[in-house]
Amino acid sequence: MNGVTPTPLTEASVPRFARGTRLQYDRVRETWFIQAPERAFQADAVAAEILQLVDGTRALGTIIDQLSEKFSAPRDIIARDVLALAQDLSARQVLVSP
């Protein structure tokens, strides 16, 4: 990493995948991967659900609302998981938010 601490993401943040990075489904392994230059991360089921909604137009708050509704789960728990994942992937320079 370049030593710069990423700005904390909030529900108002609108993340997108960094240039050259994408979410891809591997049909052979039946799992989702985050493909990034010179590295790859396997996305667990929770991360895959979240990242499929990251499109550079949706705010994290909207993603939280959609997942809370889809899974009939408490919004505060979904929010905690979404924001933690987004912050972690921002620190790894996988997600960026203008």
N, C-alpha and C positions, 0 to 999 in steps of 0.2 A: 504494500500500500504506500501511498505517497506521503504519509504523515499528517494528512489533513483529516480532522475529525468531521464526519458528515453531520449536517444539520439534523437535529432530532425531527423525526417525522411525526405528524399529527394527523387527525382525521381529515383535515383540510388538504393534506398533501395529495398530489396526483402523481403517483409513481409510474415509471415506464421502465422497460428493460434497457440497460445500457447498450450502447452501440456494439453490435456483434454478439449480443447475448440474447438467448431466446429459451422458451419452454418448449420441450419436444417430447412427444410420447414415443417410447420404444416398444413396438408391437411384439418383438421377440421376447423381451424380458417382462413385458406387460407392466411397465412402470414409467413414470415421468422423470425427465432429467432436465436440469438447467444447463444448457450448453453455453459456455463462455470461452473467449479466446484462451487457448492453452490449458483449459480446466473444465471440469464438469462436476455437477453436484446432483446426486439422486434426491428427488423431492419425495418426501413421505406423502401419505394421502391427504393430510391436513394442508401441507404446503401446496400441493397440486391444486386443491380446491381454491385456495386463495389466489395463487399465481395465474390460474386460468382467467381470472377476472381483471388482472392487471393489463390495461390496454393503453395507458397514457391519457385517457380521457376521464376515467372514474376516480373520484377522490376515495381515499381509504375509508372514510365514513360511509360512503355508498356501498363499498365492498362489504363492510361490516354489516350494514343493514341487510344486504342481499343474503349473506351467509346465515345471519341470525334467523331470517325468515325461512330459508331453505331447510335448515336443520332444526327449526323450532327450539333454538338454544338461547340462553340468556345473552343479551347483547353485550354486557360488560365482560363476560368470559370470552366471547368471540373477539371483541375489541382488543383485549389484552393479547390474545394469540396473534391477531393480524398485525398489530403495531409492533410486537416483538419480532416477528418474522421479517417485516418490512425494514425495520431498523437494522437487523442482522445482515440482510442482503444488501442494504445500502452501505454498510460498513465494508462489505466484501466487494463493493463496486459492481454488483449485479443489477441492482435497481438504482435509478436516479430520479430525483424529483426537482423540477425547476424552482 
